[in-house]
Structure formats: structure tokens, C-alpha cells
Amino acid sequence: MGKFILRAIVVLLSVILASQVRPASLNPLDLMGPIAGLGAAALIIGLEFVLRALELNVLLGGVVGLMVGGGSAAVVVALLPLEEIPFIPPLALQGFLFLMFGYAGMALGAERGERFSLGSLFFFRCLFGSGSRF
């Protein structure tokens, strides 16, 4: 029952936020905002079902990799003169770089996350010794 309520809240908030971006109109009929909100909610709930099957260490590895990739993309975007590239809009190039670096970090992090354990961290080895088990 609790998950149903959370999903209903996600759908409601998605429809409300999308309606703020593109308000619904009856004359002429324009319901693209609420329909886009329903689509976003469906994607979020579908993503929940897909991610539920993953192991926690793979999911955490992907999230950490996504953050590292996003940070790397931010550094690259800050260093490159995106405005000087004449045939690509700077915002589109920035979005592509964040997408590319974020996906690469997420994929690598998920792959490395399969082999992750607390005992493999340097901090825990120094604190508890190499013979400790987690």
C-alpha cells in the first residue's frame, strides 16, 4: 500500500510540474503538459522496476560513476571554449558532453561495482587491517 501511495505522489507531482511548464488549455485543446507529466511518471516508475532487480553494489557503483562522470564533464565544459565552435550550439554540446561522460562513468562504475566490498576500500584496510571481514 505504501509503494502505491508513493507512486501516486510521483504521478501527481509529475503532472503538476509539467502543467507548470506547459499549462493545459481547452480552447484550443492543448493537453501536452499533463500528458508529458504522465509520460515522465511512467518512465520513473518503469525505471524503478528495472533498478529493483539490480544488486546494491552495482547500483551504488553506477551512481558513484555517474557523479564522477558528471564532475569530469563539468571540468571539460569549464575548460573548453564551447562558444567558439561555430556549427554546434554551446548548450547542445554541453548537454552531449554531460551525457557522454555521465554514461561512461555510470557504465564503468556499475562494472567495477560488481567487485566492490567494504574490505576493498583503502580506508577500511588501514583502520581494521587486511584480515578483517565485512
N, C-alpha and C positions, 0 to 999 in steps of 0.2 A: 504494500500500500504506500510505503514511504517513497519508493522509486517512482511510482505512478504520479505522486504529487510533485516530485522534483521535475519529472519530465513535463508535466502540465505547466509548471512555472517557467521552464525553458521555452516552451512553445508560446506562452503568453508574452513573455518578455521579448522574444524574437519578433513577434507580430507587432508589438508596441514600438520597439526600436525601429523596425523597418518602416512603420507607418509615420514615424517622425522624420525619416529621411525622405520618403515619398508618400505624402498623405493620400488617402483614398478619396476618390471623387465619384459622385453619382451622375453628374451631368458635365461633361461626357464621362461615361463609365471608365474608371481607371482604378483597378484594384492591384496594381503591380507591387505596391509597397507591402500590403499584408500577404500577398502570395509569395513574395521574396522572403518574408519573415518565416512563413511556413516551410519554405524550401530550406532555409538556413537551419531551422529547428530539426527538420528531418535529417539533414546532414550531421548535425551534432549528435542526435540520438543514434544514428547509424554508426558514427564513429565510436560511440560508447560501446556498442555491441561488438565492434571489431577489436577495440582495445581491451575489452574484458577478457578475451582469450589469451592475451599476452602474459608472459611471466613478468613479475615485478622488476627484476633486474634488467630485463630487456627494455621495458618501458622507461625506467629511470635512466638507462644508458642513452636512449633516444632523446629524452628530454634534455639531459645534460649536453649531448651532442648538438641539439638544436640551439641551445643557448650559446655554446662555443661558436657554432657556425654563424649565428646572428651577430655575435661580438666581432668575429673576423670580418663579416660583411660590413659592419659599421666602420671598422678601421679602413677597409678598402675604399668605401664610399667617401670617407673623410679625406683620404689621400689623393684620390683620382679627381681630376678636373672634369666632372661629368658635363658641365655646361659647354665645354669646348668641342664636344663631339657633335658635328653638325646634323647628322642624319637620324639620330635617335633622341627622343625627348628625355631629358635628365631623370624625370620621375619614373619613366618606364624602365630605364637602365638601372636605376636604383632598386626598383622592385624586382627586376630579374636577378640582380646580384644577391639580394637578400634571399630570394627563393632558391637560387643555386647553392649558396653557401649554407643556408639553413638545412636544405635537403641532404647535402653531402655530410654535414655534421650529424644530422639525425641518423642517417644510414650507418655511418661509421660508429656512432655511439651505441646504436642498437646491436651492431655486430660485436663490438667489444663488451657490451653489457652482458652478453651470454656467459662470458668468462669472469664476470665481476663477483667478488665476495669481499666482505669487510676485512678479512685477513690479508687480502692482497694489497690493501692500502698501506702506503709507507708510514703514515701516522700511527696506525694500529700496530704495525710491526715494531716500531720504536717504543711505543707505550707499553705493549703487552708482551713483547718478544715474539720470535718467529714460531715458537712451539704452541702458541695459544690457538684455540679453535673457536670460530664464530659460526 
